[in-house]
Amino acid sequence: MRGKVITSALLTVVLSCSSVYGSEAFDNMSTSEQAQTAGAYIEEIIKDIQNNYYGGNVTTDQLVQAAIKGMTGQLDEYSQYIDIDEYNAIKADSASTHYAPDFKCEFNDNGYPIIKEISRNSVAYKQGLREGDEIREISNISAYGIGVDEYQTLVTKTSSSTVSMKIASTGAIKKMDVKLTRVDNSSVEVVAMSKLSGKNQNYDDKTIGYVKVKEFTENVGSEFQQAVAKLQASGAKKLIIDLRGNTGGYVDAAIAMAKQIVPEGVIISTKDKQGKETVYKSDLKVRPFEKYVILVDNNTASAAEIVASAMQDSGVAKIVGEKTFGKGIMQSVTAYEGLGVLKMTTQEYTTRLGRIINGIGITPDISIDRLKFVSETDTLDSKNVESAVKFLGYKIDKENTVAKDLGMYQLEMGLPVTYVLDKATVSAINLEIYNDMINNDRALTAGYLSLLS
């Protein structure tokens, strides 16, 4: 009987406490007063847990961290609280420069990493390392069966130093401090179009350049500027910018890149909770390239959509690929001394022409799912036909007209030489391009064809 009474009493206490912490406790208070009151409640709860919780010791830091994460858990999927150790690790991972051994390894689940690529001019070679050497230990940890990710974690540093290794070479085992060299972890990569060629590809127009932007890290603006200079020096007049798989990053980096290619005018406009509007503009008066294609897919998001939308809205680029992700909101990062970092959605942006991207995405000008290059109704001077003929490897000039090239193609394919787009020729051309797209990069092929026209 007493047990029932005690239980009832405890239940009453719990219920009465719950009523104290209910939402009505904050009625008729200003935001500042609500925060102060909530702080007092949290302080009281922390004391109660530390004094009476029987399940083990819980530190104040652990409770505060958990409380903050609980609060941010009520926000959208892009807002989060990150403790200071995790934040520093993220910053280190995104650093544009790191240090590692200047050789490459081959990895085996049932063996040790083996040095496979090492230059005679490398620091490691001068230290005595050679191709075929086995790495037995790294920092006193056995390297047997490790993969590339674990290897990179063990040997990569954020500053110039050495890493201890035990090396098996020509029957002898030696321990040495392998010197690390600087590795630039660039997010912007220039690739020659010829190197992107796949089966039966004809990416041989040297006036078309290609640059891949993997993510918008802090240094993308300067990296892209260097890429533009390199492409211009190589003779590129048109540019393919590949933003596929680019999920975003720093907005400032996207704006810095956009200012180099978006014509004079608005890039994006942002608005915060208080209605304050900020307009980001480009002052560019002279285009570095004549024409652009932006490659996108379903994973192109956030900062990458800023660049893609500005180029599309300004009319200087064709967007090619799939509909983008649709993340048109921006997060601000605030560091709290002694605690961690709060990343929180604070703004939404609209495009140059006032379009909303969030939850909608960018619709490509050329969708890879609905490409059809030629038809019987096309005239021989149409852009579709000229692009297709060039892609198939034929020149178009005064001596080599489209009709003459078409006749050559018909002859090579064993078709009746009619010099016109008859049904058999149209089928053959479309089938050849379609098969090429299946075997290779469909979006890149479509973008390349667009720039040829």
C-alpha positions in Angstrom: 0.0 0.0 0.0 2.8 2.4 0.9 4.6 1.5 -2.3 1.6 2.7 -4.3 1.4 5.9 -2.3 5.1 6.7 -2.9 4.8 6.0 -6.6 1.8 8.3 -6.8 3.7 11.0 -5.0 6.6 10.7 -7.3 4.3 10.9 -10.3 2.7 14.0 -8.9 6.1 15.6 -8.5 7.1 14.8 -12.1 3.8 16.1 -13.5 4.0 19.3 -11.5 7.6 19.9 -12.8 6.4 19.3 -16.3 3.8 22.0 -16.0 6.5 24.4 -14.8 8.5 23.8 -18.0 5.6 24.0 -20.4 5.3 26.5 -23.2 3.1 28.8 -21.2 6.1 29.7 -19.1 7.3 31.9 -22.0 4.0 33.7 -22.6 4.1 37.5 -22.8 7.9 37.5 -22.8 10.3 39.2 -25.2 12.8 37.0 -27.1 15.5 38.1 -24.7 13.4 37.3 -21.6 12.5 33.9 -23.1 16.2 33.1 -23.6 17.1 34.1 -20.1 14.3 32.1 -18.6 15.2 29.1 -20.7 18.8 29.4 -19.6 17.6 29.3 -15.9 15.5 26.2 -16.6 18.5 24.4 -18.3 20.8 25.4 -15.4 18.3 23.9 -12.9 18.0 20.7 -15.0 21.8 20.3 -15.3 22.1 20.6 -11.5 19.3 18.1 -10.9 20.9 15.5 -13.3 24.4 15.9 -11.8 23.1 15.6 -8.2 20.6 12.8 -8.6 21.1 10.8 -11.9 22.1 7.3 -10.8 23.2 6.0 -14.2 26.8 7.3 -14.1 28.7 10.6 -14.3 27.6 13.1 -17.0 29.7 16.3 -17.4 28.2 19.7 -17.8 29.9 19.9 -21.3 28.1 16.7 -22.4 24.8 18.0 -21.2 25.2 21.4 -22.8 26.3 19.9 -26.1 23.3 17.5 -26.1 20.9 20.4 -25.3 22.2 22.5 -28.2 22.0 19.6 -30.6 18.5 19.0 -29.4 17.6 22.6 -30.2 19.1 22.6 -33.7 17.3 19.3 -34.3 14.1 21.3 -34.4 15.5 23.3 -37.4 15.7 22.3 -41.1 18.0 19.5 -42.5 20.7 22.0 -43.4 21.1 23.5 -39.9 23.3 21.8 -37.3 25.5 22.3 -34.3 29.1 21.0 -34.7 31.4 20.6 -31.7 34.8 22.3 -32.0 36.8 19.1 -32.6 34.5 18.0 -35.4 34.6 21.5 -36.9 38.4 21.6 -36.9 38.4 18.2 -38.6 36.1 19.4 -41.3 38.2 22.5 -41.8 41.4 20.4 -42.1 39.7 18.0 -44.6 38.7 21.0 -46.8 42.1 22.7 -46.6 43.4 23.4 -50.1 47.0 22.3 -49.2 48.2 19.2 -47.3 51.4 17.2 -47.1 52.0 13.6 -48.1 54.7 11.2 -49.5 55.5 11.9 -53.1 54.9 8.4 -54.4 51.8 6.2 -55.2 51.0 2.8 -53.9 49.2 -0.3 -54.9 47.0 -1.8 -52.2 46.2 -5.5 -51.5 43.7 -6.8 -48.9 46.0 -9.7 -48.3 49.3 -7.9 -48.3 51.2 -4.7 -47.7 51.1 -1.5 -49.7 53.7 -1.6 -52.5 55.3 1.5 -54.0 54.3 1.6 -57.7 54.9 5.1 -58.9 57.9 7.1 -57.8 59.8 9.7 -59.8 63.6 9.8 -59.8 63.4 13.5 -59.0 61.1 12.9 -56.0 62.1 13.5 -52.4 61.3 9.9 -51.5 63.5 8.5 -54.3 66.4 10.7 -53.0 65.8 9.2 -49.5 66.3 5.7 -51.0 62.8 4.5 -51.7 62.2 2.5 -54.9 59.3 1.1 -56.9 58.4 -2.4 -55.5 59.3 -1.5 -51.9 56.8 -2.8 -49.3 55.4 -0.5 -46.6 55.2 -2.7 -43.5 54.4 -0.1 -40.8 53.2 3.5 -40.7 53.7 5.3 -37.4 54.2 2.0 -35.6 50.9 0.7 -37.0 50.9 -2.4 -39.2 50.1 -1.6 -42.8 49.0 -5.1 -43.6 45.7 -5.2 -45.6 45.1 -1.4 -45.2 43.2 0.4 -48.0 43.8 3.7 -49.7 41.5 5.6 -47.3 43.3 4.4 -44.1 46.7 4.9 -45.8 45.8 8.5 -46.6 44.7 9.1 -43.1 48.0 7.8 -41.7 50.3 9.6 -44.0 48.6 13.0 -44.7 49.5 16.0 -42.5 48.5 19.7 -42.5 52.0 20.9 -42.2 55.4 20.0 -43.6 56.9 17.1 -41.5 57.8 13.4 -41.8 56.0 10.1 -41.2 57.7 7.1 -39.7 57.6 4.0 -41.9 59.1 0.5 -41.8 60.1 -0.4 -45.4 61.0 -3.8 -46.8 63.4 -3.4 -49.7 65.5 -6.0 -51.5 65.3 -8.4 -48.6 66.2 -5.9 -45.9 63.8 -4.1 -43.6 64.6 -0.6 -42.5 62.9 2.1 -40.5 62.9 5.6 -41.8 61.3 9.0 -41.5 59.8 9.7 -44.9 59.7 13.3 -45.8 56.3 14.8 -46.8 55.9 17.2 -49.7 53.2 19.8 -50.4 50.1 18.6 -52.2 47.7 21.2 -53.6 44.2 19.9 -53.1 42.6 21.9 -55.9 38.9 22.0 -56.5 39.3 23.2 -60.0 40.7 21.0 -62.7 41.5 21.7 -66.3 41.4 18.6 -68.5 42.2 18.5 -72.2 39.1 17.5 -74.2 41.1 14.8 -76.0 41.7 13.0 -72.7 38.0 12.8 -72.1 37.5 10.9 -75.3 35.8 7.5 -75.0 34.8 4.9 -77.5 34.5 6.5 -80.9 34.6 10.0 -79.4 35.7 13.0 -81.5 36.5 15.6 -78.9 39.2 17.1 -81.1 38.1 20.8 -81.4 41.0 22.6 -79.8 38.9 25.8 -79.4 36.8 24.1 -76.8 38.1 24.0 -73.2 36.9 21.9 -70.2 37.1 22.7 -66.5 35.8 20.6 -63.7 34.8 22.4 -60.4 34.4 19.7 -57.8 33.2 21.9 -54.9 33.3 25.5 -53.8 36.2 25.6 -51.3 37.6 28.9 -50.1 40.2 29.2 -52.9 38.0 28.4 -55.9 38.0 32.0 -57.1 41.8 32.2 -57.5 41.9 28.6 -58.8 39.3 29.3 -61.5 41.2 32.5 -62.4 44.3 30.4 -63.0 42.3 27.9 -65.0 40.9 30.6 -67.3 44.4 31.9 -68.0 45.7 28.4 -68.8 42.7 27.7 -71.1 43.1 31.0 -72.9 46.8 30.4 -73.4 46.0 27.0 -75.0 43.7 28.8 -77.5 40.3 27.9 -76.0 37.5 30.1 -77.3 34.6 28.2 -75.8 34.3 26.6 -72.4 32.5 23.6 -70.8 32.2 24.0 -67.0 31.4 20.7 -65.3 29.4 21.2 -62.1 28.1 17.7 -62.0 28.3 16.2 -58.5 29.2 19.6 -57.0 27.0 19.9 -53.9 28.0 23.5 -53.1 30.3 25.0 -50.5 31.2 28.6 -49.8 28.8 31.2 -51.3 31.6 33.7 -51.4 33.7 31.3 -53.5 30.8 30.9 -56.0 30.3 34.6 -56.2 34.1 35.1 -56.8 33.9 32.5 -59.7 30.7 34.0 -61.1 32.2 37.5 -61.3 34.8 36.1 -63.8 32.2 34.7 -66.3 28.8 36.3 -65.6 28.2 39.5 -67.7 27.7 42.8 -65.9 24.6 42.7 -63.7 23.0 40.8 -60.9 24.3 37.3 -59.9 21.9 36.6 -57.1 19.8 38.5 -54.5 19.4 37.2 -50.9 16.8 38.0 -48.3 17.0 37.3 -44.5 14.3 36.8 -41.8 14.1 40.5 -41.3 13.5 41.1 -45.0 17.0 42.7 -45.5 18.0 42.2 -49.2 21.6 41.9 -50.4 22.4 42.0 -54.1 25.6 40.4 -55.5 26.7 41.8 -58.8 29.2 41.2 -61.5 31.1 44.1 -63.2 32.3 41.9 -66.1 32.3 43.8 -69.4 34.4 41.5 -71.6 33.8 37.8 -71.8 36.9 35.6 -71.4 35.2 33.0 -73.7 32.7 33.3 -76.6 30.3 30.6 -75.6 29.7 28.4 -72.5 28.1 25.1 -71.6 27.4 24.2 -67.9 27.1 20.5 -67.2 24.7 19.7 -64.3 23.0 16.7 -62.7 20.7 15.9 -59.8 23.5 16.5 -57.3 24.4 20.0 -58.5 23.3 22.1 -55.6 23.5 25.3 -53.5 26.6 27.4 -54.5 26.9 25.4 -57.7 23.3 26.4 -58.6 24.3 30.1 -58.0 26.8 29.9 -60.9 24.6 27.8 -63.1 21.5 30.0 -62.7 23.4 33.3 -63.2 25.0 31.9 -66.5 21.6 30.7 -67.7 19.7 33.9 -66.8 22.3 36.1 -68.4 21.9 34.1 -71.7 25.6 33.3 -72.2 25.5 29.6 -71.4 23.4 26.5 -72.2 22.7 24.3 -69.2 23.1 20.7 -70.2 22.2 17.5 -68.2 19.7 16.8 -65.6 17.5 19.0 -63.4 19.5 20.3 -60.4 19.0 19.5 -56.7 17.2 22.8 -55.8 18.9 24.2 -52.7 18.3 27.9 -52.8 18.9 28.7 -49.2 22.1 29.8 -47.4 23.6 29.0 -44.1 25.6 31.2 -41.8 28.3 29.8 -39.4 28.7 31.3 -35.9 31.4 30.1 -33.6 30.8 30.1 -29.8 33.9 30.3 -27.8 34.5 27.2 -25.7 31.6 25.3 -27.2 31.4 24.8 -31.0 29.9 26.1 -34.2 26.3 26.7 -35.2 25.5 26.4 -38.9 22.0 27.7 -39.5 19.8 28.6 -42.5 19.5 32.4 -42.4 18.8 33.5 -46.0 17.2 32.5 -49.3 18.4 33.6 -52.7 16.7 34.3 -56.0 18.4 34.3 -59.4 19.4 37.1 -61.7 15.9 37.1 -63.1 14.2 36.6 -59.8 13.6 32.9 -60.0 13.3 30.8 -56.8 15.6 27.8 -56.8 14.9 26.2 -53.4 12.8 23.0 -53.8 12.6 23.6 -57.5 16.0 23.4 -59.1 17.3 24.5 -62.5 15.8 23.0 -65.6 18.5 22.3 -68.3 18.3 24.0 -71.6 19.3 20.7 -73.1 18.1 17.6 -71.3 20.1 14.5 -71.9 16.9 12.5 -71.9 15.3 14.2 -74.9 18.2 14.8 -77.3 17.5 14.2 -81.0 20.1 15.6 -83.3 18.7 15.3 -86.8 15.4 14.6 -88.5 14.1 14.3 -92.1 12.6 17.8 -91.8 16.0 19.4 -91.0 17.5 21.5 -93.7 21.2 20.9 -94.5 22.1 24.4 -93.1 20.4 23.7 -89.8 22.5 23.8 -86.6 21.5 20.3 -85.7 22.8 18.8 -88.9 26.0 20.9 -88.9 26.7 19.8 -85.3 26.1 16.2 -86.1 28.3 16.2 -89.2 31.1 17.9 -87.3 30.8 15.4 -84.4 31.0 12.5 -86.9 34.4 13.8 -87.9 33.8 15.8 -91.1 34.9 19.4 -91.8 32.6 22.0 -93.1 34.1 24.7 -95.3 33.9 26.0 -98.9 35.3 22.8 -100.3 33.5 20.5 -97.9 29.9 21.4 -97.8 27.3 19.7 -95.6 25.8 17.9 -98.6 29.2 16.7 -99.7 30.0 15.4 -96.2 26.6 13.8 -96.0 27.4 12.0 -99.3 30.7 10.8 -97.9 29.0 9.5 -94.8 26.4 7.6 -96.8 29.2 6.1 -98.9 31.1 4.9 -95.9 28.0 3.5 -94.3 27.0 1.6 -97.4 23.8 3.7 -97.8 22.5 5.1 -101.1 24.4 8.3 -101.9 21.6 10.8 -102.1 23.3 13.9 -100.5 20.0 14.5 -98.6 18.6 13.5 -95.2 16.6 10.5 -96.2 15.1 8.2 -93.7 17.9 5.7 -93.8 20.6 8.4 -93.3 18.7 10.0 -90.4 18.4 6.6 -88.7 22.0 5.8 -89.2 23.2 9.2 -87.8 20.9 9.2 -84.8 21.8 5.6 -84.0 25.5 6.4 -84.2 25.3 9.4 -81.9 23.0 7.6 -79.5 25.3 4.6 -79.3 28.2 6.9 -78.7 26.3 8.6 -75.8 25.5 5.2 -74.2 29.1 4.2 -74.3 30.5 7.6 -73.3 29.5 10.7 -71.4 26.1 11.7 -72.7 25.9 15.2 -71.1 29.5 16.0 -72.2 28.7 14.8 -75.8 25.6 17.0 -75.8 27.5 20.0 -74.5 30.3 19.5 -77.0 27.8 19.4 -79.8 26.1 22.5 -78.6 29.4 24.5 -78.7 30.1 23.2 -82.2 26.9 24.7 -83.6 
